[in-house]
Amino acid sequence: MKALVFYGAGEKAWEDKPTPILDKSTDAIVHIKHTTICGTDLHIMRGSVPTAHKGVTLGHEGVGIVEELGNNVTNFKIGDKVLISCITSCGKCLNCRKGFYGHCSDGGWILGNTINGCQAERVRIPHADGSLYHVPDHADEQGFVMLSDILSTGLEVGVLDGKVRPGCSVAIVGAGPVGLAALITAQFYAPAQLITIDVDPNRLEISRSLGATHAVNNQDNTAVEQVMNLTEGQGVDVVIEAIGTPAGWDLSEAMVAAGGNLAVLGVHGKSVTLHLEHMWKRNFTMTAGLVHTTTIPMLMKTIISGRLQPRKLISHYMKMSEIIEGYNIFANAAKHCALKVLMTNDL
């Protein structure tokens, strides 16, 4: 089969690779129909995720068809259309029993990281019963791919951990796909202000169309000043950092209000400086971590009802064989006006 293989920082290839086989009785083999590229994949390509080893197939998002099942998989049958969660969950370990599926002792974020992932014609899914979801026949299966990671991550790690609530002010630092996913899902909780911050005019304009009350362009490094003007000098109640860079952290730290919450969505590959000499007296709360994907069932219902429209996050549709070009487009998002790049396999 063909797969997108990582060979170290900046090196990848679309090439032949052995078709995956069942390794344990709880595994499934899924024939990928649709997959996409995540910002985390770009972090891997930059060498910022040391757990991703050379030779691994990238990707942790997708919708496909079940082709093979281990004897102990009970929730699915061959031929089922399924959503693949970015998080693998055994459902039995201590962390899974606490709902911390991202820290499963035999799973967590392993797809496209420590084991072969979804940017391929086929993928092996460990603990299939806890790591796959049925996709209804009438559902928009391409839009459903956004549920694998970014929508649940934006909601759980950004909105819920950040404690967005009615009437509060929210600033989202970074209007890329996961930042926009946080923007969309934050509206479940009716904040009074939803401020997006970026340097890409196209992404800022899209954020307005998706519900941002204000879009702040930081090309001149005045984002903090602009946000303070919008909040009468108080800062915002909830800052969602969705870039994963020291600059993104510095902006976030500087604009959180006293008693506010700072939720880190970004994948950080470099150290940042927490200025405790200023922040110790702010009574702020910071959260960061992996998504657990516990909200996927709820988000699926919201999409099926038409209240949530994830296709708005997709900017490019390509064949899986064009994935190298897809990476070039996604890595140069401003040049190509790119959000999510969706790749489809011919089945």
C-alpha positions in Angstrom: 0.0 0.0 0.0 1.0 3.7 -0.2 1.7 5.8 2.9 3.2 9.1 3.9 6.4 8.2 5.7 8.3 10.5 8.0 12.1 10.3 7.7 13.3 13.1 10.1 12.9 16.8 10.3 11.9 18.1 6.8 12.0 14.7 5.2 8.9 12.7 4.1 7.9 10.4 1.2 4.7 9.0 -0.3 5.8 5.5 -1.0 5.1 1.8 -0.7 4.8 0.3 2.7 3.6 -3.1 3.9 -0.1 -3.4 4.5 -0.9 -3.4 8.2 -2.0 -6.7 9.8 -3.9 -7.5 13.0 -1.5 -7.6 15.9 -3.9 -8.1 18.8 -7.4 -9.4 19.1 -8.7 -5.9 19.9 -7.3 -4.4 16.7 -9.1 -3.3 13.5 -7.8 -2.7 10.1 -9.5 0.4 8.5 -9.3 1.3 4.8 -9.0 5.0 4.8 -11.5 7.0 2.7 -10.6 10.5 3.9 -7.8 12.0 6.0 -6.2 15.3 6.6 -3.1 17.1 7.8 -2.9 18.5 11.3 -0.8 21.3 12.7 0.8 18.6 14.9 2.0 16.9 11.7 3.9 20.1 10.8 5.4 20.1 14.3 6.6 16.6 13.7 8.1 17.6 10.3 10.0 20.4 12.1 11.5 17.9 14.5 9.5 19.3 17.5 7.9 15.9 18.6 10.8 13.6 19.6 8.4 10.6 20.1 7.7 10.4 16.4 10.4 8.1 15.0 11.8 7.9 11.6 9.9 5.5 9.3 6.5 6.1 11.0 3.4 6.8 8.8 2.0 10.2 9.8 -1.6 11.2 10.5 -4.2 10.8 13.2 -7.4 11.9 11.6 -9.7 10.0 9.3 -12.9 8.3 8.2 -12.8 4.8 6.6 -14.3 1.4 6.2 -13.5 -1.5 8.6 -11.8 -4.3 6.6 -10.6 -6.7 9.3 -11.4 -7.2 13.0 -9.7 -9.0 15.9 -11.8 -11.7 17.6 -12.4 -9.5 20.7 -13.8 -6.4 18.9 -17.5 -6.4 19.7 -18.8 -2.9 18.7 -18.1 -3.1 15.0 -18.4 -5.4 12.0 -16.6 -5.6 8.7 -17.9 -3.0 6.2 -18.8 -0.4 8.9 -18.0 3.2 8.1 -16.1 4.6 11.1 -14.5 7.8 12.4 -11.0 7.3 13.8 -10.3 9.1 17.0 -6.9 10.8 17.3 -6.7 9.2 20.8 -6.4 5.5 21.3 -8.2 4.3 24.4 -8.2 0.8 26.0 -11.0 1.9 28.3 -9.7 -0.2 31.2 -6.6 1.4 32.6 -6.6 3.8 35.6 -6.4 6.9 33.4 -9.2 5.7 31.0 -11.4 5.0 34.0 -10.9 8.6 35.0 -11.8 9.8 31.5 -8.2 10.7 30.8 -8.1 8.8 27.5 -5.3 11.0 26.2 -3.1 9.3 28.9 -4.2 5.8 28.3 -1.4 3.5 29.5 -1.7 1.5 26.3 -2.7 4.3 23.9 -3.2 8.0 24.1 -1.9 10.0 21.1 0.0 7.2 19.4 -1.4 7.2 15.8 1.1 8.9 13.5 3.4 9.5 16.4 4.7 6.2 18.0 2.8 3.9 15.6 1.8 4.1 12.0 -1.1 6.6 11.3 -3.8 7.5 9.0 -2.1 9.2 6.0 -2.1 5.9 4.2 -4.4 3.5 2.3 -4.9 1.4 5.4 -4.2 1.8 9.1 -4.3 -0.6 12.1 -6.3 0.8 15.0 -5.5 -0.7 18.4 -8.4 -1.0 21.0 -10.9 -0.5 18.2 -13.9 -0.6 20.5 -12.7 2.5 22.3 -11.0 4.3 19.4 -13.6 4.2 16.6 -17.1 5.7 16.2 -19.8 4.6 13.8 -20.5 7.2 11.0 -24.2 7.2 10.0 -24.9 6.5 6.4 -26.4 9.9 5.8 -23.6 11.9 7.5 -21.2 14.2 5.8 -18.2 11.8 6.1 -15.7 14.4 4.8 -16.9 16.9 7.4 -16.8 14.2 10.1 -13.0 14.0 9.7 -12.8 17.3 11.6 -14.1 15.4 14.6 -11.1 13.1 14.8 -9.0 15.9 16.5 -9.5 19.6 15.9 -13.2 20.0 17.0 -12.9 17.9 20.1 -9.5 19.5 20.9 -10.8 23.0 20.4 -13.7 22.3 22.6 -12.1 20.3 25.4 -8.6 21.7 25.7 -9.6 25.3 24.8 -13.2 26.0 25.6 -14.0 23.7 28.5 -10.6 23.8 30.2 -10.6 27.5 29.7 -14.0 27.8 31.3 -15.7 29.8 28.6 -19.1 31.0 30.0 -22.0 33.2 29.1 -21.0 36.9 28.9 -17.3 36.4 29.2 -14.6 37.7 26.9 -12.4 35.3 24.9 -9.2 35.8 22.9 -8.0 33.1 20.6 -4.3 33.5 19.7 -3.9 31.9 16.3 -6.7 31.6 13.7 -5.6 28.3 12.2 -7.9 25.3 12.0 -7.7 24.3 15.7 -8.1 28.0 16.8 -11.1 28.3 14.5 -12.5 25.0 16.0 -12.2 26.6 19.4 -14.0 29.7 18.0 -16.9 27.7 16.7 -17.4 25.6 19.8 -17.0 28.5 22.2 -20.2 29.8 20.8 -22.0 26.9 22.5 -21.5 29.0 25.7 -22.5 32.5 24.5 -19.4 34.6 25.3 -19.9 38.3 24.9 -16.6 38.9 23.1 -14.8 36.5 20.8 -11.5 38.0 19.6 -9.2 36.2 17.1 -5.6 37.2 16.8 -3.4 36.3 13.8 -1.1 37.8 11.1 -2.9 36.2 8.2 -5.7 38.5 6.8 -7.5 35.6 5.1 -7.8 33.6 8.3 -8.9 36.7 10.2 -11.6 37.3 7.7 -12.7 33.7 7.9 -12.8 34.0 11.7 -15.3 36.9 11.3 -17.5 34.8 9.1 -17.4 32.0 11.7 -18.5 34.3 14.6 -15.6 36.3 15.9 -16.8 39.7 17.2 -13.3 41.2 16.6 -10.4 40.1 14.4 -7.0 41.6 15.5 -4.1 41.6 13.0 -0.8 41.4 14.9 1.5 42.1 11.9 2.6 45.3 13.7 2.9 43.6 17.1 0.1 45.7 18.7 -2.2 42.8 19.5 -2.0 43.2 23.3 -2.7 47.0 23.0 -5.6 46.3 20.7 -7.1 43.7 23.1 -6.7 46.0 26.1 -8.5 48.7 24.2 -11.4 46.3 23.5 -11.6 45.2 27.1 -11.3 48.7 28.8 -7.8 47.8 29.9 -8.9 44.7 31.9 -7.7 41.9 29.5 -9.8 38.9 28.6 -11.4 36.4 30.8 -10.3 33.4 28.7 -7.2 33.2 26.5 -6.9 30.2 24.2 -3.3 29.9 22.9 -3.6 28.0 19.6 -0.2 28.5 18.0 2.4 26.5 20.0 5.2 29.1 19.9 7.0 31.3 22.5 5.5 34.3 20.7 2.0 32.9 21.1 2.6 32.2 24.8 3.9 35.8 25.3 0.8 37.3 23.8 -1.5 35.0 25.8 0.2 35.7 29.1 0.1 39.5 28.5 -3.6 39.7 27.8 -5.3 37.4 30.4 -7.4 39.3 32.9 -7.0 39.1 36.7 -8.8 35.9 37.7 -8.8 34.7 34.1 -8.0 31.4 32.5 -5.2 30.7 30.0 -5.8 27.4 28.0 -2.9 26.2 25.9 -4.0 24.4 22.8 -0.7 24.7 20.9 1.9 22.0 20.6 5.0 23.5 22.2 8.4 22.3 21.0 10.4 25.0 22.6 10.6 26.5 26.1 8.6 29.5 27.0 9.1 32.0 29.9 6.4 32.3 32.5 6.9 35.8 34.0 5.9 34.9 37.5 7.4 38.2 38.7 4.3 39.8 37.1 1.9 37.0 37.0 2.0 35.6 40.6 -0.5 38.3 41.7 -2.9 37.9 38.8 -4.9 35.0 40.3 -5.0 33.4 36.8 -5.3 29.7 36.0 -3.3 28.0 33.2 -4.3 24.6 31.7 -2.5 22.6 29.0 -2.6 19.0 27.9 -3.9 16.4 25.5 -7.4 16.0 24.3 -9.4 13.0 25.6 -12.0 13.1 22.8 -14.8 12.5 25.3 -17.0 15.1 23.5 -16.9 13.3 20.1 -20.4 11.7 20.6 -21.9 15.0 21.5 -20.2 16.8 18.6 -21.4 14.1 16.2 -25.0 14.8 17.2 -24.5 18.5 16.8 -23.2 18.0 13.3 -26.0 15.6 12.3 -28.5 18.1 13.5 -27.0 20.8 11.3 -26.0 23.1 14.2 -22.3 22.6 13.6 -20.9 22.7 10.1 -17.3 21.4 10.1 -16.9 21.7 6.3 -16.3 25.4 6.8 -12.9 24.4 8.2 -11.9 22.6 4.9 -10.2 24.8 2.3 -8.7 22.3 -0.1 -9.8 18.9 -1.4 -7.2 16.6 -3.0 -6.4 13.0 -3.8 -4.4 11.0 -1.3 -1.7 10.6 -4.0 -1.3 14.4 -3.9 -0.4 14.5 -0.2 3.1 15.9 -0.7 1.5 18.9 -2.4 -1.1 19.0 0.4 1.7 19.4 2.9 3.3 22.2 0.9 -0.1 24.0 0.8 -0.8 23.6 4.5 2.8 24.6 5.5 2.4 27.8 3.4 -1.2 28.5 4.5 -1.1 32.3 4.0 0.1 32.0 0.4 -2.6 29.4 -0.4 -5.4 30.7 1.8 -5.4 27.3 3.4 -7.2 25.9 6.4 -7.7 22.1 6.5 -6.5 20.1 3.5 -8.6 17.0 3.0 -7.3 14.0 1.1 -9.5 11.3 -0.4 -8.5 7.7 -1.3 -10.1 5.9 -4.2 -11.7 2.7 -2.7 
